[in-house]
Every structure is written in structure tokens, then in C-alpha cells.
Amino acid sequence: MASPPLLSLRDVRLTFGGNPLFEGVTTWVGKGDKTVLVGRNGSGKSTLLKVFAGDIQPDSGERFVQPGARIAYLHQDPAITTATIAEFIAQGLPEAERDQTWRVDAIMSDLGIDPARNPATLSGGEGRRAALARALVGDPDALLLDEPTNHLDLPAILWLEQWLKDYQGALVMISHDRRFLEAVSRQTLWLERGVVRRAEFGFAGFPQWQEETYAAEEAEIARMNTQMRQEMHWLARGVTARRKRNMGRLRALQGLRKERSARISSKADNDRRVVLDSDAGDISGRLVIEATNITKVFGDKVVAQGFSTRILRGDRVGLIGPNGAGKTTLLRMLTGELAPDSGEVRLGTNLEPAYFDQRRDQLNPDISVWDTLTDGRGDNVWVRGHPRHVVGYMRDFLFDDNQARTPVRALSGGERNRLLLAKLLAKPSNLLILDEPTNDLDMDTLDLLEEMLADYQGTLLVVSHDRDFLDRLVTSVIAVEGDGDIREYVGGYSDYLDQRPKDAPAEAAKPAKDAAAAPRPKVQGKLSYKDQRELDDLPKRMDKLHTEIAKLETEMADPNLYARDASRFDAVTKRLDAARLELEQAEERWLELEALREELAG
């Protein structure tokens, strides 16, 4: 191990509801370790973190803490019960040091916390900042963080990233924010089926490690019997395959970004109002939202000043900005809920909006998951006009069959988010408005959400602070920078960082992993003959692979194939894996050559 254990577990066993949750868990973290704890939904990550913290006592086994070490633990849902925020944060200091109020003042200033605020009136983001401040203020020897980026805006996330990079103690964290984990983590603990594996690399290496582990297990089970192999196929492919970036969908997203770029750039040298009015008739039926020179002021706070945009059917628009800058106000204006002080917002015809509220007010806590999805009528869910049995639809959103009759109040925060998403995505809609949909979601659910939204045929408006989520989903970003400064940029969050003017107020610095790479100088020119020919041939090759994979998958769907012809079953399995790999490599090469072609074109 890299350093002596500061905090460790040995042969820990814990049961929950009579069922074993952990069996013989042995693991550790040392000083200087920056460890991410990952695992599937329901695997017990938060419970294991509580065992590390000493909040839960295991049924058997040992928990060791280096004598004199101070441990700070950030709960996923912290509660503030003190009279003032400063008193709450000061509880993170050792009792003998609580008179050092300057430390409390310093951390509140760093995290932008208003000490005068009443704790009872704090928003989710403000409460999370206060809880973080309490965990960090005492400079603990070991820091345990459960979803630390939930409800934080991007400036706070990037401040926390840098703080944790500089932190010298032992760190264990659970988070769904991939970009955050890639930037901070150096070790990985993987909790799977009650067992913890440890790797001496950060989260960036986890997906490949996981795929290799599952592939080895799947190969072993293939030598047993068909039923067990099918179960492993669901475990290894039905969930984890979503974690691999779908290059076909990325190609489609790239095309949508090009289309939106062309529309935005075509208006750059013209008066926006004139251009929007002049061609509105040509896109009749495609227009979703058109905002022209809208302004909104509350007292001395300017939210928007002369902002214009046009959103067409199929656009996927992300809204970013610091908390309090006016994202929600802008969203309400764009959807017609709030009128601007001046300017005009025009909505398209036949809009059927669906709204995801991060507070989950649309869920009734007293009814079951089954009744929530079916509205209490029968056993079918109508998914965009087609009936699906409620249990089968639940499985699509990673619910177990035995949760069908579970009341909503008994679900975790992430499970409630999944339930609300399942309900919203089932109903017919052509405008989906998502307000912080990634909060409380585990990575499996986040992958599932990205997959479903990539296939959504309507228009998306997404408020999010998740950089990776935005990069993988949206066609443009509207940055609400504050003081009325609102600008739109084509692409995702990384594109926003590249395009924003040098004098624009920075919402966040570029992530360290991007900043570390030296920018390549642009060179006017074109692809070599060989590269251009390869680029021209790749689409035909990918189409052939898609066709072959579809035929092989149809053959594999025959439940009697293994019993009838075991050698053919093995041959089809091997070729299917090889074809999928070839397709993935071809798609990656296509993206690489297409990006190079655009760069050379200047």
C-alpha cells in the first residue's frame, strides 16, 4: 500500500433486514489517499461510508482509526439544527478550538456563505455549502464525503476540487459527478455484491477495470450453464454497457451541434429581431421558443438585459451559471411562466411540456411505486401511447420487482428521482424541462438517463452543474453569468469554456485535466489523401457492422441456441463481441478524423 492505514476495516460483516449487505470486507485508506467509493445502486456505498465514520457498528469485524486522528463526515442529507450558520460550522472544530472564529469566517467566505442567513430558510445549495464548511473547517486527518457536489453550482464545485487536490489527509468520497472524480481521485474502492476491491488508480481507470472484471466473470460463467450466463449477461451488459460512451449517439449530437452553430452564426452579422421575424414562416411547426431582446430586473438586480435566442424542435439547451444568477428566472421566462419587463417571448404551437422539479413535489409520498406509475389504474403504464406492464417498465429504471408496492416515502433520494423520471418520460411530451436532474442519482441511473434523453425526439431545456452530463447531451449552452449578462454558446460545457470571450465573467476555470494539455496550433489545410479516403469509407463500414451485429443479436436471442448447438453459441458470442469492438473503434476513428478535418479547415 502507498501509505500506512489511517482508517481501515477488517473482516467487516453487516446484515440489513436479515440479508447480508457486506461479507468480510477488508480495506483501508492512508494519509494522502484520495479515494472514490463506487458501486451499483443499492450496493451499500453510503452504509459503508457510515461504517468508516463510526456511525454504524458492523455485526462483526474491526474498525481501526489511527490514535489521535480526527475524522469529518459529510452526510448526504445534512440537517442544520443550530440557531446560526456560524454555530453549525464551528461544530466542525475540535472543542478546544471553537473560539477561533476566524477559521469559521474564512471558510464561509471561501464558500460564499452569508452568515446572517437563517438556517431554516437555506436552499439545498446553501445547506450543502454550510455542511461542507463544517466538514472542512477543522482540517481533519480523514475526510468522508457523501455526494459533496449535490446542489452546488460550478464555481463551488471547482473551488472544492482544488481544495481537495491540496488536501493532505485521507479522503473517501461518493459522487456521481464524473468530471469531479476524474480530477480529484487517485485510488478506487469498488463495492460489488458485498465485496470491496481496491485499485491504485483514480476513477478515470474504473470503467475499463470494471469491463475487464465483468468480462472475466462472464467468461467463467459461460462454462457453467445457460441460465446463470443469462443472469450475468444482464448484470454485466444490461447496466454497465451504458457506462461506455455510445459513439453513435455522440456522432448524432455532433451533427445537431453543427446545425445549431449554423443557425446561430448566420444571425451574427444581422439585427437579431429582423432575422428572426423574416424567416419565422419557413420553420412553421418547428419553432419551440423565440425570445427577442428580453430584459428582467428585480429592484437593483438585473437578471437579463437584451437577451435573444431561438430554440427549435430537437434542440437540447443547457442552462448554467452560479446559484442566484437568475437561471430559474430565465427558464420561467422562456417557458412563458413569467413575463419579461421588455422584449418578447413567443412559444410554438402544440407544445406538450413535462417538467422535472428537483424538489420532487409531483410525487405523492403515501402511494406505492406501482400506483405512481399507473396513476392507480390497472397494471399497465402507457409509454408514449403503448402499454407496458408496470413491473417491466420499473426494471427499465433499475427498480427491483419487490419495490413495486413500496411507498414513495420509503425510497431513497436517488430512487425518487428515478421514479419521477420514469413517470415523466412515459407521458407524451415534446418539451422536457429538467431542473438539476442529476442530483442524488447514482452513476447507473445517470447513464440510463443520458441514454434515454439521447433518444428523446422532443426539445430539452436542462439546468445542470454536471459538466460531463452537459458535454454528452446538449447542443448549446446558455450561460447566465450575472448582472444581466446572458450568452449562448454552441456545444457543451467544454465548448463554452473554449468559446467564451476573454473579458467575460468567468463562471469557472477550465478543469485541470483540460488545462494540462498544451493547445495545438491551428493549421489551415486538408486531410491527407489516405485519411480522407478512410473517412469516406468508415460510414459504409459502420453500416455493415451494425447490420451484422443486429443479425447476431437476433440469433443470440434464441433461448434454445446453447442447448441445440453449443459450438455455434460460442462462435456467435465471440463474433458478436468482436463486431461490437470493431464498431466502437470505427466510430472513435470517425470522430477523430472528422475533428481533424474541421481543425484543418480552420
C-alpha positions, 0 to 999 in steps of 0.5 A, spaced: 500 500 500 502 507 498 501 509 505 500 506 512 492 505 514 489 511 517 482 508 517 481 501 515 476 495 516 477 488 517 473 482 516 467 487 516 460 483 516 453 487 516 446 484 515 440 489 513 433 486 514 436 479 515 440 479 508 447 480 508 449 487 505 457 486 506 461 479 507 468 480 510 470 486 507 477 488 508 480 495 506 483 501 508 485 508 506 492 512 508 494 519 509 494 522 502 489 517 499 484 520 495 479 515 494 472 514 490 467 509 493 463 506 487 458 501 486 451 499 483 445 502 486 443 499 492 450 496 493 451 499 500 456 505 498 453 510 503 452 504 509 459 503 508 461 510 508 457 510 515 461 504 517 468 508 516 465 514 520 463 510 526 456 511 525 454 504 524 457 498 528 458 492 523 455 485 526 462 483 526 469 485 524 474 491 526 474 498 525 481 501 526 482 509 526 489 511 527 490 514 535 489 521 535 486 522 528 480 526 527 475 524 522 469 529 518 463 526 515 459 529 510 452 526 510 448 526 504 442 529 507 445 534 512 440 537 517 442 544 520 439 544 527 443 550 530 440 557 531 446 560 526 450 558 520 456 560 524 454 555 530 453 549 525 460 550 522 464 551 528 461 544 530 466 542 525 472 544 530 475 540 535 472 543 542 478 546 544 478 550 538 471 553 537 473 560 539 477 561 533 472 564 529 476 566 524 477 559 521 469 559 521 469 566 517 474 564 512 471 558 510 464 561 509 467 566 505 471 561 501 464 558 500 460 564 499 456 563 505 452 569 508 452 568 515 446 572 517 442 567 513 437 563 517 438 556 517 431 554 516 430 558 510 437 555 506 436 552 499 439 545 498 445 549 495 446 553 501 445 547 506 450 543 502 455 549 502 454 550 510 455 542 511 461 542 507 464 548 511 463 544 517 466 538 514 472 542 512 473 547 517 477 543 522 482 540 517 481 533 519 486 527 518 480 523 514 475 526 510 468 522 508 464 525 503 457 523 501 455 526 494 459 533 496 457 536 489 449 535 490 446 542 489 452 546 488 453 550 482 460 550 478 464 555 481 463 551 488 464 545 485 471 547 482 473 551 488 472 544 492 476 540 487 482 544 488 481 544 495 481 537 495 487 536 490 491 540 496 488 536 501 493 532 505 489 527 509 485 521 507 479 522 503 473 517 501 468 520 497 461 518 493 459 522 487 456 521 481 459 527 478 464 524 473 468 530 471 469 531 479 472 524 480 476 524 474 480 530 477 480 529 484 481 521 485 487 517 485 485 510 488 478 506 487 474 502 492 469 498 488 463 495 492 460 489 488 455 484 491 458 485 498 465 485 496 470 491 496 476 491 491 481 496 491 485 499 485 491 504 485 488 508 480 483 514 480 476 513 477 478 515 470 481 507 470 474 504 473 470 503 467 475 499 463 477 495 470 470 494 471 469 491 463 475 487 464 472 484 471 465 483 468 468 480 462 472 475 466 466 473 470 462 472 464 467 468 461 467 463 467 460 463 467 459 461 460 462 454 462 457 453 467 450 453 464 445 457 460 441 460 465 446 463 470 450 466 463 443 469 462 443 472 469 450 475 468 449 477 461 444 482 464 448 484 470 454 485 466 451 488 459 444 490 461 447 496 466 454 497 465 454 497 457 451 504 458 457 506 462 461 506 455 460 512 451 455 510 445 459 513 439 453 513 435 449 517 439 455 522 440 456 522 432 448 524 432 449 530 437 455 532 433 451 533 427 445 537 431 451 541 434 453 543 427 446 545 425 445 549 431 452 553 430 449 554 423 443 557 425 446 561 430 452 564 426 448 566 420 444 571 425 451 574 427 452 579 422 444 581 422 439 585 427 437 579 431 429 581 431 429 582 423 432 575 422 428 572 426 421 575 424 423 574 416 424 567 416 419 565 422 414 562 416 419 557 413 420 553 420 412 553 421 411 547 426 418 547 428 419 553 432 419 551 440 421 558 443 423 565 440 425 570 445 427 577 442 431 582 446 428 580 453 430 584 459 428 582 467 430 586 473 428 585 480 429 592 484 437 593 483 438 586 480 438 585 473 437 578 471 437 579 463 438 585 459 437 584 451 437 577 451 435 573 444 435 566 442 431 561 438 430 554 440 427 549 435 424 542 435 430 537 437 434 542 440 437 540 447 439 547 451 443 547 457 442 552 462 448 554 467 451 559 471 452 560 479 446 559 484 442 566 484 444 568 477 437 568 475 437 561 471 430 559 474 428 566 472 430 565 465 427 558 464 420 561 467 421 566 462 422 562 456 417 557 458 412 563 458 411 562 466 413 569 467 413 575 463 419 579 461 419 587 463 421 588 455 422 584 449 418 578 447 417 571 448 413 567 443 412 559 444 410 554 438 404 551 437 402 544 440 407 544 445 406 538 450 411 540 456 413 535 462 417 538 467 422 535 472 422 539 479 428 537 483 424 538 489 420 532 487 413 535 489 409 531 483 410 525 487 405 523 492 409 520 498 403 515 501 402 511 494 406 505 492 411 505 486 406 501 482 400 506 483 405 512 481 406 509 475 399 507 473 396 513 476 392 507 480 389 504 474 390 497 472 397 494 471 399 497 465 403 504 464 402 507 457 409 509 454 408 514 449 401 511 447 403 503 448 402 499 454 407 496 458 406 492 464 408 496 470 413 491 473 417 491 466 417 498 465 420 499 473 426 494 471 427 499 465 429 504 471 433 499 475 427 498 480 427 491 483 420 487 482 419 487 490 419 495 490 413 495 486 408 496 492 413 500 496 411 507 498 414 513 495 416 515 502 420 509 503 425 510 497 431 513 497 433 520 494 436 517 488 430 512 487 425 518 487 428 521 482 428 515 478 421 514 479 419 521 477 423 520 471 420 514 469 413 517 470 415 523 466 418 520 460 412 515 459 407 521 458 407 524 451 411 530 451 415 534 446 418 539 451 422 536 457 424 541 462 429 538 467 431 542 473 438 539 476 436 532 474 442 529 476 442 530 483 442 524 488 442 519 482 447 514 482 452 513 476 447 507 473 441 511 473 445 517 470 447 513 464 440 510 463 438 517 463 443 520 458 441 514 454 434 515 454 434 523 453 439 521 447 433 518 444 428 523 446 425 526 439 422 532 443 426 539 445 430 539 452 431 545 456 436 542 462 439 546 468 445 542 470 452 543 474 454 536 471 459 538 466 460 531 463 452 530 463 452 537 459 458 535 454 454 528 452 447 531 451 446 538 449 447 542 443 448 549 446 449 552 452 446 558 455 450 561 460 447 566 465 453 569 468 450 575 472 448 582 472 444 581 466 449 578 462 446 572 458 450 568 452 449 562 448 454 558 446 454 552 441 456 545 444 457 543 451 460 545 457 467 544 454 465 548 448 463 554 452 469 554 456 473 554 449 468 559 446 467 564 451 470 571 450 476 573 454 473 579 458 467 575 460 465 573 467 468 567 468 463 562 471 469 557 472 476 555 470 477 550 465 478 543 469 485 541 470 485 535 466 483 540 460 488 545 462 494 540 462 494 539 455 498 544 451 493 547 445 495 545 438 496 550 433 491 551 428 493 549 421 489 551 415 489 545 410 486 538 408 486 531 410 491 527 407 489 523 401 489 516 405 485 519 411 480 522 407 479 516 403 478 512 410 473 517 412 469 516 406 469 509 407 468 508 415 460 510 414 459 504 409 463 500 414 459 502 420 453 500 416 455 493 415 457 492 422 451 494 425 447 490 420 451 484 422 451 485 429 443 486 429 443 479 425 447 476 431 443 479 436 437 476 433 440 469 433 443 470 440 436 471 442 434 464 441 433 461 448 434 454 445 441 456 441 446 453 447 442 447 448 441 445 440 448 447 438 453 449 443 459 450 438 455 455 434 453 459 441 460 460 442 462 462 435 456 467 435 458 470 442 465 471 440 463 474 433 458 478 436 463 481 441 468 482 436 463 486 431 461 490 437 469 492 438 470 493 431 464 498 431 466 502 437 473 503 434 470 505 427 466 510 430 472 513 435 476 513 428 470 517 425 470 522 430 477 523 430 478 524 423 472 528 422 475 533 428 481 533 424 478 535 418 474 541 421 481 543 425 484 543 418 479 547 415 480 552 420 
